[in-house]
Amino acid sequence: MSFPPYPKYKASGVEWLGNVPDHWSVKPLYSAVVERAESNKGMIEDNLLSLSYGRIVSKDISSNDGLLPGSFETYQIVRPGDIVLRLTDLQNDKRSLRSAIVDEKGIITSAYLAVTPRGPDSKYMSYLFRAYDVTKVFYSMGGGLRQSMNFSDLKRMPMLLPPPTEQMRIVSFLDKETAKIDGLVEEQQRLMALLNEKRRAFISHAVTKGLNPRIPMKQSGIEWLGDVPAHWDLIPIKYVVTLRSGGTPSKANPAYWDGTVPWASSKDIKQEELSDTEDHITQRALDDAASELVPAGSLLVVVRGMILIHTFPVAKTLVPMSINQDLRALTPNRKLSVDFLAWLLRGTSRETLGRVDRAAHGTTVLRTEDWTSMVLPIPPLDEQSEIVVGVAERLRALDSLISEAERAIDLLQERRIALISAAVTGQIDIRPVVGKVPA
């Protein structure tokens, strides 16, 4: 459904706001909110809150999950209706949602800015901040890009304020419409989860049982593996690969960096094949033995980092490259195809994640010796090739469906953002439809 514009507009006097509805006000932030500065000294409150993906969520204060301070007395107390803004790391992170409304009393890090609306409706202000957030208004405050900001940097930021009754109507409209969109997003996310599980199950079956359902089987003697084709070998990983570790050349030596040699870290392991990396080292670093090359046709696996909590990423190197200490490189021997090994590791990722521990400061690490001793089923080379081809053919259709669901989610999220921005900046007049259900 399309929505009409307001009957009459006026110049806002703010370049990035443009024209606004004639009866709306444009006021500085300090006239609409006050900074929340309530100390938790003495541990008044222990309900730990966190800003995550544009929502305020509760966390277990006694958990060792992640990096937590020894004392929460340095945190600030927030109350329902407050709005929290994360205005840190502005230069490096331009994607995260930086604002959220508080639903329950609790404590949150003092690194975040918390404000309390004094007049405007809290939920309207939350929607307005979200619109400013996703349209990157914060990044140009204070006369240019800053790494972080505080209330004094934002206090003159223009806030677009309709009359109070109209604020509530906008909130009612957006609550209803965003709930519909969120419901559709959840449907697509459930579909993606089902498709990804089907994908994982097919890979797992193909690399542990083969593609021929009538082939004779034998007991593997391994509980998680079950029966395997009778003619397949059962071999620990370490006997079919050469394992290489990585490291980081000295950052203090500029002669080692910004060269032409790819240097992989866990942030690069985002795709199944890797031909380049974000960071590069020099030939000098290799010559000085500050690093070494991993041959093309190896598999890079992450052995250290938070990414291991949920997934075990594997990437095939298409060119020689160096790796850092958070990765291991596996180069298969003649009994093993690198492409089959890649699918084999992806298909047994759940077993792999059972060999992950938490080290100091919550760091997640793979128990490398335990993992490399894990026994895997290895078919003959010609059958490995057949399985690789069969997996690729089957996954094409599944991956196409997953991509369609991802595109649908992206479009819905764009629609959500556009609707919020249009409503709180007066681009559309929702007054005629409030109380009705738009088609």
C-alpha positions in Angstrom: 0.0 0.0 0.0 1.3 3.5 -0.8 0.8 6.3 1.6 0.1 10.0 0.7 2.5 12.9 1.6 1.4 15.6 4.0 -0.7 18.4 2.6 1.8 21.1 3.4 5.6 21.2 4.0 8.2 23.7 5.1 11.9 24.0 4.9 13.5 22.3 8.0 16.7 24.4 7.8 18.7 21.2 7.9 20.2 20.0 4.7 19.9 16.3 5.4 16.3 16.6 6.7 15.0 18.7 3.7 11.4 19.7 3.8 9.2 18.5 6.8 5.5 18.7 7.5 4.4 22.3 8.2 3.1 21.6 11.7 6.1 19.6 12.9 8.9 21.1 15.1 12.6 20.8 14.6 14.4 21.1 18.0 17.9 20.3 19.2 18.4 17.0 21.0 19.1 18.6 24.4 15.6 20.1 24.4 14.0 16.6 23.8 16.1 14.3 26.1 18.3 14.4 29.1 21.4 12.3 29.5 21.0 9.4 31.9 23.9 9.4 34.3 22.9 7.1 37.2 25.9 5.3 38.7 25.8 1.7 39.8 28.3 2.4 42.5 27.6 0.0 45.4 26.1 -2.6 43.0 22.6 -1.1 43.3 21.5 -3.2 40.3 22.7 -6.5 38.9 20.4 -7.0 35.9 23.1 -7.0 33.2 21.9 -5.6 29.8 23.6 -5.5 26.4 22.9 -3.8 23.1 22.8 -6.5 20.5 21.5 -6.2 16.9 19.4 -3.1 17.7 17.8 -4.6 20.8 18.5 -4.4 24.5 18.9 -8.0 25.8 19.5 -9.4 29.3 22.8 -11.3 30.0 23.9 -13.6 32.8 26.1 -11.4 35.1 27.8 -14.5 36.5 28.6 -16.0 33.1 32.2 -16.2 31.9 31.0 -15.7 28.3 33.1 -13.1 26.6 35.2 -10.3 28.2 33.4 -9.0 31.3 34.8 -6.4 33.8 35.7 -7.5 37.3 33.3 -4.9 38.8 30.0 -3.7 37.5 30.0 -0.7 39.7 31.4 1.3 36.8 28.3 0.5 34.7 25.3 2.9 34.5 21.7 2.2 35.5 19.1 2.5 32.8 15.3 2.4 33.1 12.3 1.5 30.9 11.8 4.1 28.3 15.5 5.1 28.1 17.2 4.9 24.8 20.8 3.6 24.6 23.2 4.7 21.8 26.5 3.0 21.0 28.5 5.8 19.6 31.9 4.0 19.7 34.1 2.6 16.8 32.4 4.8 14.3 35.2 4.7 11.8 35.5 0.9 11.7 31.9 -0.3 12.1 29.3 1.3 9.8 26.9 -1.7 9.8 25.8 -2.3 13.4 22.5 -1.0 14.7 23.5 1.5 17.3 20.3 2.4 19.1 17.6 0.6 21.1 14.9 1.3 23.7 15.2 -0.1 27.2 12.3 -2.3 28.4 13.5 -3.2 31.9 15.6 -1.7 34.6 19.2 -2.8 34.6 22.8 -1.9 34.0 24.8 -1.3 30.8 28.3 -0.3 30.1 29.1 3.4 30.6 30.8 3.4 27.2 27.3 3.8 25.8 25.2 6.9 25.9 21.8 6.6 27.6 19.2 9.3 27.3 15.7 9.8 28.7 13.1 11.6 26.6 11.5 14.5 28.4 8.3 15.3 26.5 8.5 13.3 23.3 7.1 9.7 23.3 9.9 7.2 24.1 8.9 4.8 21.4 8.7 7.6 18.8 12.1 8.8 19.8 13.4 5.2 19.5 12.0 5.0 16.0 13.5 8.4 15.1 17.0 7.4 16.4 16.7 4.1 14.4 16.0 6.2 11.3 19.0 8.4 12.0 21.1 5.3 12.7 20.3 3.4 9.5 20.7 6.6 7.3 24.1 7.2 8.9 23.3 10.6 10.5 25.6 9.9 13.5 28.7 9.5 11.3 28.6 13.2 10.3 27.9 14.8 13.7 30.4 17.1 15.4 32.0 18.5 12.3 33.3 15.3 10.8 33.9 11.6 11.4 34.9 10.7 14.9 35.9 7.4 16.5 33.4 8.0 19.3 31.0 10.6 20.5 29.3 11.6 23.7 26.2 13.7 24.6 28.0 17.0 24.2 28.8 16.1 20.6 25.1 15.3 19.8 23.3 17.8 21.9 22.5 20.1 19.0 21.5 17.4 16.6 18.1 18.4 15.1 15.2 16.2 16.2 12.0 16.1 14.1 9.0 16.2 16.4 5.4 16.0 15.5 2.7 16.9 18.0 2.4 14.4 20.9 -0.8 12.8 19.6 0.7 12.3 16.2 3.8 10.8 17.7 1.6 8.1 19.3 -0.2 7.5 16.0 3.1 7.0 14.2 4.2 4.6 16.9 1.0 2.6 16.6 1.3 2.5 12.8 5.0 1.4 12.9 4.4 -1.1 15.7 1.8 -2.8 13.6 3.6 -2.6 10.2 7.0 -3.6 11.5 5.5 -6.6 13.3 4.1 -7.8 10.0 7.4 -7.4 8.3 9.2 -9.1 11.2 6.8 -12.0 10.9 7.6 -12.4 7.3 11.3 -12.2 8.0 11.0 -14.9 10.6 9.2 -17.1 8.1 12.1 -16.7 5.7 14.6 -17.4 8.4 12.8 -20.6 9.4 12.9 -21.6 5.7 16.6 -20.8 5.5 17.2 -22.9 8.7 15.4 -25.9 7.2 17.2 -25.5 3.9 20.6 -25.2 5.6 19.9 -28.3 7.7 18.9 -30.2 4.6 22.1 -29.1 3.0 24.2 -30.1 6.0 22.5 -33.5 6.3 23.0 -34.2 2.6 26.7 -33.4 2.8 27.1 -35.4 5.9 25.4 -38.5 4.4 27.3 -38.2 1.1 30.8 -38.0 2.7 30.2 -40.7 5.3 27.8 -43.1 3.5 28.5 -42.4 -0.2 26.0 -41.8 -3.0 25.0 -45.4 -3.7 22.3 -46.6 -1.2 22.7 -50.3 -2.2 26.5 -50.5 -1.5 27.5 -53.0 1.2 28.3 -51.4 4.6 30.4 -52.2 7.6 30.5 -51.1 11.2 32.9 -48.2 11.7 33.2 -48.8 15.5 32.7 -45.1 15.9 29.5 -44.0 17.5 28.9 -40.8 15.7 29.9 -42.2 12.4 27.9 -45.4 12.4 28.1 -47.7 9.3 30.3 -46.8 6.4 30.8 -48.4 2.9 32.6 -51.7 3.3 35.4 -50.8 0.9 36.2 -47.4 2.5 39.2 -46.9 4.7 39.0 -45.4 8.2 42.0 -43.2 8.9 42.8 -40.4 11.4 43.1 -37.0 9.7 46.7 -36.6 10.7 47.8 -39.6 8.5 46.3 -38.2 5.3 47.4 -34.5 5.5 50.4 -32.4 6.1 49.5 -30.0 8.9 51.0 -26.4 9.0 50.7 -23.8 11.6 50.8 -20.0 11.1 52.1 -16.9 12.7 52.1 -13.1 12.6 55.3 -11.3 11.4 56.4 -8.5 13.7 54.0 -5.5 13.4 57.0 -3.3 14.5 58.8 -4.1 11.3 57.3 -2.1 8.4 59.4 -4.1 6.0 57.2 -7.1 6.6 53.8 -5.6 5.8 51.8 -4.2 2.9 53.5 -6.4 0.3 52.1 -8.7 -2.3 51.9 -12.0 -0.4 48.4 -12.9 0.8 48.3 -13.4 4.6 45.1 -15.1 5.8 43.4 -14.8 9.1 40.0 -16.0 10.3 38.3 -12.9 8.9 39.2 -14.2 5.4 37.6 -17.6 5.8 34.1 -16.5 4.6 33.9 -18.4 1.4 34.7 -21.9 0.2 37.7 -20.9 -2.1 40.3 -18.2 -1.2 42.3 -16.5 -3.9 43.3 -13.3 -1.9 43.2 -11.9 1.6 42.6 -8.6 3.3 46.1 -8.3 4.6 49.4 -8.9 2.8 53.0 -9.4 3.8 56.3 -9.0 1.9 58.8 -11.4 0.4 61.1 -10.0 3.1 58.9 -11.6 5.8 59.2 -14.9 4.0 63.0 -14.6 3.5 63.5 -13.8 7.2 61.4 -16.8 8.2 58.9 -14.5 9.9 56.3 -16.4 8.0 56.1 -19.3 5.5 53.9 -20.1 2.5 51.1 -22.6 2.4 50.8 -24.3 -1.0 47.8 -23.8 -3.3 45.4 -26.6 -3.0 45.5 -26.7 0.8 42.5 -26.3 3.2 42.5 -23.5 5.8 40.6 -24.2 9.0 40.0 -21.9 12.0 41.4 -23.3 15.2 41.0 -20.3 17.5 38.4 -17.6 17.8 34.7 -16.9 18.6 33.7 -18.1 15.2 34.2 -21.7 16.4 31.2 -21.4 18.8 28.7 -22.0 15.9 30.6 -23.1 12.9 33.8 -24.8 11.6 34.7 -22.8 8.4 36.9 -24.4 5.8 38.4 -22.7 2.7 40.5 -24.0 -0.1 43.5 -22.0 -1.1 43.7 -21.2 -4.9 47.1 -19.5 -4.6 50.1 -19.9 -2.2 49.6 -17.8 0.9 50.8 -17.3 4.5 48.5 -17.8 7.5 48.3 -16.4 11.0 48.3 -18.4 14.3 44.5 -18.7 14.4 44.5 -21.0 11.4 45.9 -24.4 10.4 46.6 -25.5 6.8 45.9 -29.0 5.7 47.6 -30.3 2.5 46.2 -33.7 1.5 48.5 -36.6 0.5 47.9 -38.7 -2.6 45.2 -40.8 -1.1 42.9 -37.8 -0.7 41.4 -35.2 -3.0 41.4 -31.7 -1.5 37.9 -31.1 -2.7 36.6 -34.3 -1.1 38.5 -33.4 2.1 36.8 -30.0 2.1 33.3 -31.6 1.9 34.3 -34.2 4.5 35.3 -31.6 7.0 32.1 -29.6 6.4 30.0 -32.7 6.7 31.6 -33.6 10.0 31.7 -30.1 11.4 29.3 -31.0 14.3 31.7 -33.6 15.5 34.6 -31.2 15.1 32.8 -28.6 17.2 32.6 -31.2 20.0 36.4 -30.8 20.2 36.3 -27.1 21.0 37.2 -25.7 24.4 37.3 -22.2 26.0 40.7 -21.0 27.0 41.6 -17.9 29.0 39.4 -14.8 28.6 36.7 -16.8 26.9 38.8 -17.5 23.8 37.5 -20.5 21.8 40.1 -23.0 20.7 40.0 -26.3 18.8 41.8 -29.1 20.6 44.1 -29.7 17.6 45.7 -33.0 18.6 42.3 -34.4 19.6 40.8 -33.2 16.3 43.6 -34.5 14.0 43.3 -37.9 15.7 39.6 -38.0 14.7 39.0 -41.0 12.4 37.4 -40.2 9.0 36.0 -42.4 6.3 38.2 -42.3 3.1 36.8 -43.8 -0.2 39.0 -44.6 -3.3 40.1 -41.5 -5.3 37.7 -42.1 -8.2 34.8 -42.4 -5.8 35.9 -39.2 -4.0 35.6 -37.4 -7.4 32.1 -38.8 -7.9 31.0 -37.6 -4.5 32.4 -34.1 -5.1 30.5 -33.9 -8.4 27.3 -35.3 -6.8 27.4 -32.9 -3.9 28.0 -29.9 -6.1 25.0 -30.8 -8.3 22.6 -31.4 -5.4 23.7 -28.2 -3.6 23.1 -26.0 -6.6 19.4 -26.2 -6.2 19.5 -25.9 -2.4 21.8 -22.9 -2.6 19.6 -21.2 -5.1 16.6 -21.5 -2.7 18.7 -20.3 0.2 19.8 -17.3 -1.9 16.2 -16.5 -2.7 15.3 -16.5 1.0 18.3 -14.3 1.8 17.2 -11.8 -0.9 13.7 -11.8 0.4 15.0 -11.0 3.9 17.1 -8.2 2.6 14.1 -6.7 0.7 11.9 -7.0 3.8 14.6 -5.3 6.0 15.0 -2.6 3.4 11.2 -2.1 3.4 11.2 -1.9 7.3 14.0 0.7 7.3 12.3 2.7 4.5 8.9 2.7 6.3 10.3 3.8 9.6 12.4 6.6 8.0 9.5 7.8 5.9 7.1 7.9 8.9 9.3 9.7 11.4 10.6 12.2 8.9 7.2 13.1 7.5 7.7 11.8 4.0 4.3 9.9 4.3 1.2 10.9 6.2 -0.1 7.9 8.1 -2.9 9.6 9.9 -5.6 8.5 7.4 -4.7 4.8 7.8 -4.0 4.5 11.6 -6.7 2.3 13.0 -7.0 0.4 9.7 -5.1 -2.5 8.4 -3.3 -1.5 5.2 -3.4 -4.0 2.4 
